Amino acid sequence: MKKIKYIIAATLLLGASYTNAQTSQYGCNDFWIGSTYYQICWYTTTATVNTPNLNPVAVLQWHSLDWGSTLVNNIRNGWMTYYGNRIGFEDDATAKYNCHSWAWAGGTTYWMNPPNQAGYWNDYSYVPSSFAIGAKVRYTNSDHSAIVVANSGNIYSSKWGSGPRFTHSANDQPYNATGVQYYNRPAIQGNDIVYYTGTSFNVSNVPGTIYWTSSNPSIITVGSSGNPVTATRVGTTTSGSTTLSAYSGSAGGTLLATRTVPAIALDLHGPTYVRCGDIAVYSMPQIPGASYSWSNTGPMVPDYPLSNYIRTYEVPLNTITGDDVIICVVTFSNGATKTCAKFVSIDCY
């Protein structure tokens, strides 16, 4: 068994750029790579950083020397060998920052001790979500945090204590990877378009009352509070867009998320009276990212599709006078759907 103790005692370098620098502290960090034990000790002062919702989180600011170059290389090579080069090197071993400061605050010059990283989800700066590139990864059964950086292979980026920062799969790292939880910034969820009849929006995983504003209430109005809440297009001819803002705590309180949405009357356009042998054109508004599914209930026959949101229907000459209903189901990019229909009278006398 090989043991390396690397203790550093240096003159404190005060007056750095972090807020609330206070008393000095002396601490140590240690870990094993295979059968080799490493330890580094340092001086720090206390400081704070802010979450996206502007709440302070306590950190430690480095004021000492760091690992020597030989030890830096040994630590990096030790981990690379231990994991069979299945991990990717990102940054050298250093006691200046750790996994929590890197994952939650993007910091590389301060150390964030647990459970301080919880400040980032306790104030809803980040909320539980699903796996996605950029998501924060909370190791619920281990003292570790990471960031999702690639879909293929579920690749994370994380700093290993005062060791190096690597990219790695969920299991190729020295922490307990069971029970990980993903977090992202809160997002306003709902349809891509606000209809004349009203559309529902919500912010997931944030308890309590959500307060709302619309930047352009002459085009889209929104309920003052609720989760979900209904946004409604004003009038029958107005068009444009607005930015919806969601707040927690109070109206104009902590801003959770914003989303810009367009207003449009989602109507099926086309004739309501068609004669035998005629071809009628029916259309929907073109909505980015949406798909359109067309059908009808009567004798009209689908003709040449001009586009996915424009369809032509023909009335065969031998059709008996009657009725038809043209139907279009719009599926938006977020999976929501809206069904529109047009009643058509057929005249074959």
Contacts in CASP RR format, 6 or more apart in sequence:
PFRMAT RR
TARGET T0000
AUTHOR 0000-0000-0000
METHOD contacts of the structure
MODEL  1
MKKIKYIIAATLLLGASYTNAQTSQYGCNDFWIGSTYYQICWYTTTATVN
TPNLNPVAVLQWHSLDWGSTLVNNIRNGWMTYYGNRIGFEDDATAKYNCH
SWAWAGGTTYWMNPPNQAGYWNDYSYVPSSFAIGAKVRYTNSDHSAIVVA
NSGNIYSSKWGSGPRFTHSANDQPYNATGVQYYNRPAIQGNDIVYYTGTS
FNVSNVPGTIYWTSSNPSIITVGSSGNPVTATRVGTTTSGSTTLSAYSGS
AGGTLLATRTVPAIALDLHGPTYVRCGDIAVYSMPQIPGASYSWSNTGPM
VPDYPLSNYIRTYEVPLNTITGDDVIICVVTFSNGATKTCAKFVSIDCY
1 35 0 8 1.000
1 36 0 8 1.000
1 37 0 8 1.000
2 35 0 8 1.000
2 36 0 8 1.000
2 37 0 8 1.000
3 36 0 8 1.000
3 37 0 8 1.000
4 36 0 8 1.000
4 37 0 8 1.000
4 38 0 8 1.000
4 39 0 8 1.000
4 71 0 8 1.000
5 39 0 8 1.000
6 38 0 8 1.000
6 39 0 8 1.000
6 40 0 8 1.000
6 41 0 8 1.000
6 67 0 8 1.000
6 68 0 8 1.000
6 71 0 8 1.000
7 28 0 8 1.000
7 39 0 8 1.000
7 40 0 8 1.000
7 41 0 8 1.000
8 40 0 8 1.000
8 41 0 8 1.000
8 42 0 8 1.000
8 64 0 8 1.000
8 65 0 8 1.000
8 66 0 8 1.000
9 41 0 8 1.000
9 43 0 8 1.000
9 64 0 8 1.000
10 43 0 8 1.000
10 63 0 8 1.000
10 64 0 8 1.000
10 65 0 8 1.000
12 24 0 8 1.000
12 43 0 8 1.000
12 45 0 8 1.000
12 63 0 8 1.000
13 63 0 8 1.000
14 21 0 8 1.000
14 45 0 8 1.000
14 63 0 8 1.000
15 21 0 8 1.000
16 45 0 8 1.000
16 47 0 8 1.000
16 61 0 8 1.000
16 63 0 8 1.000
18 47 0 8 1.000
18 48 0 8 1.000
18 49 0 8 1.000
18 59 0 8 1.000
18 61 0 8 1.000
18 110 0 8 1.000
19 47 0 8 1.000
19 48 0 8 1.000
20 46 0 8 1.000
20 47 0 8 1.000
20 48 0 8 1.000
20 56 0 8 1.000
21 45 0 8 1.000
21 46 0 8 1.000
21 47 0 8 1.000
21 61 0 8 1.000
22 45 0 8 1.000
22 46 0 8 1.000
22 47 0 8 1.000
23 45 0 8 1.000
23 46 0 8 1.000
24 43 0 8 1.000
24 44 0 8 1.000
24 45 0 8 1.000
24 63 0 8 1.000
25 43 0 8 1.000
25 44 0 8 1.000
25 45 0 8 1.000
25 46 0 8 1.000
25 60 0 8 1.000
26 41 0 8 1.000
26 42 0 8 1.000
26 43 0 8 1.000
26 44 0 8 1.000
27 41 0 8 1.000
27 42 0 8 1.000
27 43 0 8 1.000
27 44 0 8 1.000
28 39 0 8 1.000
28 40 0 8 1.000
28 41 0 8 1.000
28 42 0 8 1.000
29 39 0 8 1.000
29 40 0 8 1.000
29 41 0 8 1.000
29 42 0 8 1.000
29 95 0 8 1.000
29 161 0 8 1.000
29 162 0 8 1.000
30 37 0 8 1.000
30 38 0 8 1.000
30 39 0 8 1.000
30 40 0 8 1.000
31 37 0 8 1.000
31 38 0 8 1.000
31 160 0 8 1.000
31 161 0 8 1.000
31 162 0 8 1.000
31 163 0 8 1.000
31 174 0 8 1.000
32 38 0 8 1.000
33 75 0 8 1.000
33 78 0 8 1.000
33 79 0 8 1.000
33 82 0 8 1.000
34 78 0 8 1.000
34 82 0 8 1.000
36 78 0 8 1.000
38 71 0 8 1.000
38 75 0 8 1.000
40 66 0 8 1.000
40 67 0 8 1.000
40 95 0 8 1.000
40 162 0 8 1.000
42 62 0 8 1.000
42 63 0 8 1.000
42 64 0 8 1.000
42 95 0 8 1.000
43 63 0 8 1.000
43 64 0 8 1.000
44 60 0 8 1.000
44 61 0 8 1.000
44 62 0 8 1.000
44 63 0 8 1.000
44 64 0 8 1.000
44 111 0 8 1.000
45 60 0 8 1.000
45 61 0 8 1.000
45 63 0 8 1.000
46 58 0 8 1.000
46 59 0 8 1.000
46 60 0 8 1.000
46 61 0 8 1.000
47 58 0 8 1.000
47 59 0 8 1.000
47 60 0 8 1.000
47 61 0 8 1.000
47 110 0 8 1.000
48 56 0 8 1.000
48 57 0 8 1.000
48 58 0 8 1.000
48 59 0 8 1.000
49 56 0 8 1.000
49 57 0 8 1.000
49 59 0 8 1.000
49 101 0 8 1.000
49 105 0 8 1.000
49 107 0 8 1.000
49 110 0 8 1.000
49 112 0 8 1.000
50 56 0 8 1.000
50 57 0 8 1.000
51 57 0 8 1.000
51 119 0 8 1.000
51 120 0 8 1.000
51 123 0 8 1.000
51 125 0 8 1.000
52 120 0 8 1.000
52 125 0 8 1.000
52 126 0 8 1.000
52 185 0 8 1.000
53 123 0 8 1.000
53 124 0 8 1.000
53 125 0 8 1.000
53 254 0 8 1.000
53 255 0 8 1.000
53 256 0 8 1.000
54 254 0 8 1.000
55 119 0 8 1.000
55 123 0 8 1.000
55 125 0 8 1.000
57 105 0 8 1.000
57 112 0 8 1.000
57 116 0 8 1.000
57 117 0 8 1.000
57 119 0 8 1.000
57 120 0 8 1.000
58 112 0 8 1.000
58 113 0 8 1.000
58 116 0 8 1.000
59 101 0 8 1.000
59 105 0 8 1.000
59 110 0 8 1.000
59 111 0 8 1.000
59 112 0 8 1.000
59 113 0 8 1.000
59 116 0 8 1.000
60 110 0 8 1.000
60 111 0 8 1.000
60 112 0 8 1.000
60 113 0 8 1.000
61 109 0 8 1.000
61 110 0 8 1.000
61 111 0 8 1.000
62 95 0 8 1.000
62 96 0 8 1.000
62 97 0 8 1.000
62 109 0 8 1.000
62 110 0 8 1.000
62 111 0 8 1.000
64 95 0 8 1.000
66 94 0 8 1.000
66 95 0 8 1.000
66 96 0 8 1.000
67 75 0 8 1.000
67 92 0 8 1.000
67 93 0 8 1.000
67 94 0 8 1.000
67 95 0 8 1.000
67 162 0 8 1.000
67 163 0 8 1.000
71 93 0 8 1.000
72 92 0 8 1.000
72 93 0 8 1.000
72 94 0 8 1.000
75 93 0 8 1.000
75 163 0 8 1.000
75 164 0 8 1.000
76 89 0 8 1.000
76 92 0 8 1.000
76 93 0 8 1.000
76 164 0 8 1.000
79 87 0 8 1.000
79 160 0 8 1.000
79 163 0 8 1.000
79 164 0 8 1.000
79 166 0 8 1.000
80 87 0 8 1.000
80 88 0 8 1.000
80 89 0 8 1.000
83 168 0 8 1.000
83 172 0 8 1.000
86 168 0 8 1.000
86 169 0 8 1.000
86 172 0 8 1.000
87 166 0 8 1.000
87 167 0 8 1.000
87 168 0 8 1.000
87 172 0 8 1.000
87 173 0 8 1.000
88 166 0 8 1.000
88 167 0 8 1.000
88 168 0 8 1.000
89 164 0 8 1.000
89 166 0 8 1.000
90 157 0 8 1.000
90 164 0 8 1.000
90 165 0 8 1.000
90 166 0 8 1.000
90 167 0 8 1.000
91 108 0 8 1.000
91 159 0 8 1.000
91 164 0 8 1.000
91 165 0 8 1.000
92 164 0 8 1.000
93 162 0 8 1.000
93 163 0 8 1.000
93 164 0 8 1.000
94 162 0 8 1.000
94 163 0 8 1.000
95 111 0 8 1.000
95 162 0 8 1.000
96 108 0 8 1.000
96 109 0 8 1.000
96 110 0 8 1.000
96 111 0 8 1.000
97 107 0 8 1.000
97 108 0 8 1.000
97 109 0 8 1.000
97 110 0 8 1.000
97 111 0 8 1.000
97 112 0 8 1.000
97 159 0 8 1.000
98 111 0 8 1.000
98 112 0 8 1.000
98 159 0 8 1.000
98 161 0 8 1.000
98 162 0 8 1.000
99 144 0 8 1.000
99 145 0 8 1.000
99 146 0 8 1.000
99 158 0 8 1.000
99 159 0 8 1.000
99 160 0 8 1.000
99 161 0 8 1.000
100 112 0 8 1.000
100 113 0 8 1.000
100 114 0 8 1.000
100 116 0 8 1.000
100 117 0 8 1.000
100 145 0 8 1.000
101 107 0 8 1.000
101 108 0 8 1.000
101 110 0 8 1.000
101 111 0 8 1.000
101 112 0 8 1.000
101 159 0 8 1.000
102 108 0 8 1.000
102 145 0 8 1.000
102 147 0 8 1.000
102 157 0 8 1.000
102 158 0 8 1.000
102 159 0 8 1.000
102 165 0 8 1.000
103 117 0 8 1.000
103 136 0 8 1.000
103 137 0 8 1.000
103 145 0 8 1.000
103 146 0 8 1.000
103 147 0 8 1.000
103 158 0 8 1.000
103 159 0 8 1.000
104 112 0 8 1.000
104 117 0 8 1.000
104 120 0 8 1.000
104 126 0 8 1.000
104 136 0 8 1.000
104 145 0 8 1.000
105 112 0 8 1.000
105 120 0 8 1.000
114 143 0 8 1.000
117 138 0 8 1.000
117 145 0 8 1.000
119 125 0 8 1.000
120 126 0 8 1.000
120 136 0 8 1.000
120 183 0 8 1.000
121 127 0 8 1.000
121 128 0 8 1.000
121 138 0 8 1.000
121 183 0 8 1.000
123 254 0 8 1.000
124 186 0 8 1.000
124 206 0 8 1.000
124 248 0 8 1.000
124 254 0 8 1.000
124 256 0 8 1.000
125 185 0 8 1.000
126 136 0 8 1.000
126 183 0 8 1.000
126 184 0 8 1.000
126 185 0 8 1.000
126 186 0 8 1.000
127 183 0 8 1.000
127 184 0 8 1.000
127 185 0 8 1.000
127 186 0 8 1.000
127 204 0 8 1.000
127 205 0 8 1.000
127 206 0 8 1.000
128 181 0 8 1.000
128 182 0 8 1.000
128 183 0 8 1.000
128 205 0 8 1.000
129 135 0 8 1.000
129 182 0 8 1.000
129 183 0 8 1.000
129 184 0 8 1.000
129 205 0 8 1.000
130 182 0 8 1.000
131 148 0 8 1.000
131 154 0 8 1.000
131 182 0 8 1.000
132 148 0 8 1.000
132 182 0 8 1.000
132 184 0 8 1.000
133 148 0 8 1.000
133 149 0 8 1.000
133 150 0 8 1.000
133 151 0 8 1.000
134 147 0 8 1.000
134 148 0 8 1.000
134 149 0 8 1.000
134 184 0 8 1.000
135 147 0 8 1.000
135 148 0 8 1.000
135 182 0 8 1.000
135 183 0 8 1.000
135 184 0 8 1.000
136 145 0 8 1.000
136 146 0 8 1.000
136 147 0 8 1.000
136 182 0 8 1.000
136 183 0 8 1.000
136 184 0 8 1.000
137 145 0 8 1.000
137 146 0 8 1.000
137 147 0 8 1.000
137 148 0 8 1.000
137 156 0 8 1.000
137 158 0 8 1.000
137 180 0 8 1.000
137 181 0 8 1.000
137 182 0 8 1.000
137 183 0 8 1.000
138 145 0 8 1.000
138 180 0 8 1.000
138 181 0 8 1.000
138 182 0 8 1.000
138 183 0 8 1.000
139 145 0 8 1.000
139 146 0 8 1.000
139 175 0 8 1.000
139 176 0 8 1.000
139 177 0 8 1.000
139 179 0 8 1.000
139 180 0 8 1.000
140 179 0 8 1.000
140 180 0 8 1.000
140 181 0 8 1.000
141 176 0 8 1.000
141 178 0 8 1.000
141 179 0 8 1.000
142 175 0 8 1.000
142 176 0 8 1.000
142 177 0 8 1.000
143 175 0 8 1.000
144 158 0 8 1.000
144 173 0 8 1.000
144 175 0 8 1.000
144 176 0 8 1.000
145 158 0 8 1.000
146 156 0 8 1.000
146 157 0 8 1.000
146 158 0 8 1.000
146 173 0 8 1.000
147 156 0 8 1.000
147 157 0 8 1.000
147 158 0 8 1.000
148 154 0 8 1.000
148 155 0 8 1.000
148 156 0 8 1.000
148 182 0 8 1.000
149 155 0 8 1.000
149 156 0 8 1.000
149 157 0 8 1.000
149 167 0 8 1.000
150 167 0 8 1.000
153 169 0 8 1.000
154 169 0 8 1.000
154 170 0 8 1.000
155 167 0 8 1.000
155 168 0 8 1.000
155 169 0 8 1.000
156 167 0 8 1.000
156 168 0 8 1.000
156 169 0 8 1.000
156 170 0 8 1.000
156 173 0 8 1.000
157 165 0 8 1.000
157 166 0 8 1.000
157 167 0 8 1.000
158 165 0 8 1.000
158 166 0 8 1.000
158 168 0 8 1.000
158 173 0 8 1.000
159 165 0 8 1.000
160 166 0 8 1.000
160 173 0 8 1.000
160 174 0 8 1.000
166 173 0 8 1.000
170 177 0 8 1.000
170 180 0 8 1.000
171 177 0 8 1.000
185 257 0 8 1.000
186 203 0 8 1.000
186 204 0 8 1.000
186 205 0 8 1.000
186 206 0 8 1.000
186 246 0 8 1.000
186 256 0 8 1.000
186 257 0 8 1.000
187 203 0 8 1.000
187 204 0 8 1.000
187 257 0 8 1.000
187 259 0 8 1.000
188 201 0 8 1.000
188 202 0 8 1.000
188 203 0 8 1.000
188 244 0 8 1.000
188 246 0 8 1.000
188 257 0 8 1.000
188 258 0 8 1.000
188 259 0 8 1.000
189 201 0 8 1.000
189 202 0 8 1.000
189 203 0 8 1.000
189 204 0 8 1.000
189 334 0 8 1.000
190 199 0 8 1.000
190 200 0 8 1.000
190 201 0 8 1.000
190 202 0 8 1.000
190 334 0 8 1.000
190 336 0 8 1.000
191 199 0 8 1.000
191 200 0 8 1.000
191 332 0 8 1.000
191 334 0 8 1.000
191 336 0 8 1.000
191 338 0 8 1.000
192 261 0 8 1.000
192 262 0 8 1.000
192 287 0 8 1.000
192 288 0 8 1.000
192 289 0 8 1.000
192 290 0 8 1.000
192 332 0 8 1.000
192 333 0 8 1.000
192 334 0 8 1.000
192 336 0 8 1.000
193 199 0 8 1.000
193 261 0 8 1.000
193 262 0 8 1.000
193 263 0 8 1.000
193 264 0 8 1.000
193 266 0 8 1.000
193 285 0 8 1.000
193 287 0 8 1.000
193 332 0 8 1.000
194 220 0 8 1.000
194 231 0 8 1.000
194 232 0 8 1.000
194 233 0 8 1.000
194 242 0 8 1.000
194 261 0 8 1.000
194 262 0 8 1.000
194 263 0 8 1.000
194 264 0 8 1.000
195 233 0 8 1.000
195 264 0 8 1.000
195 265 0 8 1.000
195 266 0 8 1.000
195 338 0 8 1.000
196 232 0 8 1.000
196 233 0 8 1.000
196 235 0 8 1.000
196 236 0 8 1.000
196 265 0 8 1.000
196 266 0 8 1.000
197 232 0 8 1.000
197 233 0 8 1.000
198 230 0 8 1.000
198 231 0 8 1.000
198 232 0 8 1.000
198 233 0 8 1.000
199 230 0 8 1.000
199 231 0 8 1.000
199 232 0 8 1.000
199 261 0 8 1.000
200 228 0 8 1.000
200 229 0 8 1.000
200 230 0 8 1.000
200 231 0 8 1.000
201 212 0 8 1.000
201 222 0 8 1.000
201 228 0 8 1.000
201 229 0 8 1.000
201 230 0 8 1.000
201 231 0 8 1.000
201 244 0 8 1.000
201 259 0 8 1.000
202 210 0 8 1.000
202 227 0 8 1.000
202 228 0 8 1.000
202 229 0 8 1.000
203 210 0 8 1.000
203 227 0 8 1.000
203 246 0 8 1.000
203 256 0 8 1.000
203 257 0 8 1.000
206 227 0 8 1.000
206 248 0 8 1.000
206 256 0 8 1.000
208 227 0 8 1.000
208 248 0 8 1.000
208 249 0 8 1.000
209 225 0 8 1.000
209 226 0 8 1.000
209 227 0 8 1.000
209 248 0 8 1.000
209 249 0 8 1.000
210 225 0 8 1.000
210 226 0 8 1.000
210 227 0 8 1.000
210 229 0 8 1.000
210 246 0 8 1.000
210 247 0 8 1.000
210 248 0 8 1.000
210 256 0 8 1.000
211 224 0 8 1.000
211 225 0 8 1.000
211 226 0 8 1.000
211 246 0 8 1.000
211 247 0 8 1.000
211 248 0 8 1.000
211 249 0 8 1.000
211 250 0 8 1.000
211 251 0 8 1.000
211 252 0 8 1.000
211 253 0 8 1.000
212 222 0 8 1.000
212 223 0 8 1.000
212 224 0 8 1.000
212 225 0 8 1.000
212 226 0 8 1.000
212 229 0 8 1.000
212 244 0 8 1.000
212 245 0 8 1.000
212 246 0 8 1.000
212 247 0 8 1.000
213 222 0 8 1.000
213 244 0 8 1.000
213 245 0 8 1.000
213 247 0 8 1.000
213 251 0 8 1.000
213 252 0 8 1.000
214 220 0 8 1.000
214 221 0 8 1.000
214 222 0 8 1.000
214 231 0 8 1.000
214 242 0 8 1.000
214 243 0 8 1.000
214 244 0 8 1.000
215 242 0 8 1.000
215 243 0 8 1.000
215 244 0 8 1.000
215 245 0 8 1.000
216 240 0 8 1.000
216 241 0 8 1.000
216 242 0 8 1.000
216 243 0 8 1.000
217 234 0 8 1.000
217 242 0 8 1.000
218 234 0 8 1.000
218 238 0 8 1.000
219 233 0 8 1.000
219 234 0 8 1.000
219 238 0 8 1.000
219 239 0 8 1.000
219 240 0 8 1.000
219 241 0 8 1.000
219 242 0 8 1.000
219 263 0 8 1.000
220 231 0 8 1.000
220 232 0 8 1.000
220 233 0 8 1.000
220 234 0 8 1.000
220 241 0 8 1.000
220 242 0 8 1.000
220 244 0 8 1.000
220 261 0 8 1.000
220 263 0 8 1.000
221 231 0 8 1.000
221 232 0 8 1.000
221 234 0 8 1.000
222 229 0 8 1.000
222 230 0 8 1.000
222 231 0 8 1.000
222 232 0 8 1.000
222 244 0 8 1.000
223 229 0 8 1.000
223 230 0 8 1.000
223 231 0 8 1.000
224 251 0 8 1.000
225 251 0 8 1.000
231 244 0 8 1.000
231 261 0 8 1.000
233 263 0 8 1.000
233 264 0 8 1.000
233 265 0 8 1.000
234 263 0 8 1.000
236 265 0 8 1.000
238 263 0 8 1.000
239 262 0 8 1.000
239 263 0 8 1.000
239 264 0 8 1.000
240 262 0 8 1.000
240 263 0 8 1.000
241 260 0 8 1.000
241 261 0 8 1.000
241 262 0 8 1.000
241 263 0 8 1.000
242 260 0 8 1.000
242 261 0 8 1.000
242 263 0 8 1.000
243 258 0 8 1.000
243 259 0 8 1.000
243 260 0 8 1.000
243 261 0 8 1.000
244 258 0 8 1.000
244 259 0 8 1.000
244 260 0 8 1.000
244 261 0 8 1.000
245 255 0 8 1.000
245 257 0 8 1.000
245 258 0 8 1.000
246 255 0 8 1.000
246 256 0 8 1.000
246 257 0 8 1.000
246 258 0 8 1.000
247 253 0 8 1.000
247 254 0 8 1.000
247 255 0 8 1.000
247 256 0 8 1.000
248 254 0 8 1.000
248 256 0 8 1.000
264 285 0 8 1.000
264 287 0 8 1.000
265 285 0 8 1.000
266 284 0 8 1.000
266 285 0 8 1.000
266 330 0 8 1.000
266 338 0 8 1.000
266 340 0 8 1.000
267 284 0 8 1.000
267 285 0 8 1.000
267 340 0 8 1.000
268 282 0 8 1.000
268 283 0 8 1.000
268 284 0 8 1.000
268 326 0 8 1.000
268 328 0 8 1.000
268 340 0 8 1.000
268 341 0 8 1.000
268 342 0 8 1.000
269 282 0 8 1.000
269 283 0 8 1.000
269 284 0 8 1.000
269 342 0 8 1.000
270 280 0 8 1.000
270 281 0 8 1.000
270 282 0 8 1.000
270 283 0 8 1.000
270 326 0 8 1.000
270 342 0 8 1.000
271 280 0 8 1.000
271 344 0 8 1.000
272 342 0 8 1.000
272 343 0 8 1.000
272 344 0 8 1.000
272 345 0 8 1.000
273 344 0 8 1.000
273 345 0 8 1.000
273 347 0 8 1.000
274 280 0 8 1.000
274 300 0 8 1.000
274 313 0 8 1.000
274 315 0 8 1.000
274 344 0 8 1.000
274 345 0 8 1.000
274 346 0 8 1.000
274 347 0 8 1.000
275 315 0 8 1.000
275 346 0 8 1.000
275 347 0 8 1.000
275 348 0 8 1.000
276 315 0 8 1.000
276 316 0 8 1.000
276 317 0 8 1.000
276 318 0 8 1.000
276 319 0 8 1.000
276 346 0 8 1.000
276 347 0 8 1.000
276 348 0 8 1.000
277 314 0 8 1.000
277 315 0 8 1.000
277 316 0 8 1.000
277 317 0 8 1.000
278 314 0 8 1.000
278 315 0 8 1.000
279 303 0 8 1.000
279 312 0 8 1.000
279 313 0 8 1.000
279 314 0 8 1.000
279 315 0 8 1.000
280 300 0 8 1.000
280 312 0 8 1.000
280 313 0 8 1.000
280 314 0 8 1.000
280 315 0 8 1.000
280 344 0 8 1.000
281 306 0 8 1.000
281 310 0 8 1.000
281 311 0 8 1.000
281 312 0 8 1.000
282 294 0 8 1.000
282 310 0 8 1.000
282 311 0 8 1.000
282 312 0 8 1.000
282 313 0 8 1.000
282 326 0 8 1.000
282 328 0 8 1.000
282 342 0 8 1.000
283 309 0 8 1.000
283 310 0 8 1.000
283 311 0 8 1.000
284 292 0 8 1.000
284 309 0 8 1.000
284 310 0 8 1.000
284 328 0 8 1.000
284 330 0 8 1.000
284 340 0 8 1.000
285 309 0 8 1.000
286 307 0 8 1.000
286 309 0 8 1.000
287 309 0 8 1.000
287 330 0 8 1.000
287 332 0 8 1.000
288 333 0 8 1.000
289 332 0 8 1.000
289 333 0 8 1.000
290 309 0 8 1.000
290 330 0 8 1.000
290 331 0 8 1.000
290 332 0 8 1.000
290 333 0 8 1.000
291 308 0 8 1.000
291 330 0 8 1.000
291 331 0 8 1.000
292 308 0 8 1.000
292 309 0 8 1.000
292 328 0 8 1.000
292 329 0 8 1.000
292 330 0 8 1.000
292 331 0 8 1.000
293 328 0 8 1.000
293 329 0 8 1.000
293 331 0 8 1.000
294 302 0 8 1.000
294 305 0 8 1.000
294 311 0 8 1.000
294 326 0 8 1.000
294 327 0 8 1.000
294 328 0 8 1.000
295 327 0 8 1.000
295 329 0 8 1.000
296 302 0 8 1.000
296 313 0 8 1.000
296 324 0 8 1.000
296 325 0 8 1.000
296 326 0 8 1.000
296 327 0 8 1.000
297 324 0 8 1.000
297 325 0 8 1.000
297 327 0 8 1.000
298 323 0 8 1.000
298 324 0 8 1.000
298 325 0 8 1.000
299 315 0 8 1.000
299 316 0 8 1.000
299 319 0 8 1.000
299 320 0 8 1.000
299 322 0 8 1.000
299 324 0 8 1.000
299 346 0 8 1.000
300 313 0 8 1.000
300 314 0 8 1.000
300 315 0 8 1.000
300 324 0 8 1.000
300 326 0 8 1.000
300 344 0 8 1.000
300 346 0 8 1.000
301 313 0 8 1.000
301 314 0 8 1.000
301 315 0 8 1.000
301 316 0 8 1.000
302 311 0 8 1.000
302 312 0 8 1.000
302 313 0 8 1.000
303 311 0 8 1.000
303 312 0 8 1.000
303 313 0 8 1.000
303 314 0 8 1.000
304 312 0 8 1.000
305 311 0 8 1.000
305 312 0 8 1.000
306 312 0 8 1.000
311 326 0 8 1.000
311 328 0 8 1.000
313 324 0 8 1.000
313 326 0 8 1.000
315 346 0 8 1.000
315 348 0 8 1.000
317 348 0 8 1.000
319 346 0 8 1.000
319 348 0 8 1.000
320 348 0 8 1.000
321 346 0 8 1.000
321 347 0 8 1.000
321 348 0 8 1.000
321 349 0 8 1.000
322 345 0 8 1.000
322 346 0 8 1.000
322 348 0 8 1.000
323 343 0 8 1.000
323 344 0 8 1.000
323 345 0 8 1.000
323 346 0 8 1.000
324 343 0 8 1.000
324 344 0 8 1.000
324 346 0 8 1.000
325 341 0 8 1.000
325 342 0 8 1.000
325 343 0 8 1.000
325 344 0 8 1.000
326 341 0 8 1.000
326 342 0 8 1.000
326 344 0 8 1.000
327 339 0 8 1.000
327 340 0 8 1.000
327 341 0 8 1.000
328 339 0 8 1.000
328 340 0 8 1.000
328 341 0 8 1.000
329 337 0 8 1.000
329 338 0 8 1.000
329 339 0 8 1.000
329 340 0 8 1.000
330 337 0 8 1.000
330 338 0 8 1.000
330 339 0 8 1.000
330 340 0 8 1.000
331 337 0 8 1.000
332 338 0 8 1.000
END
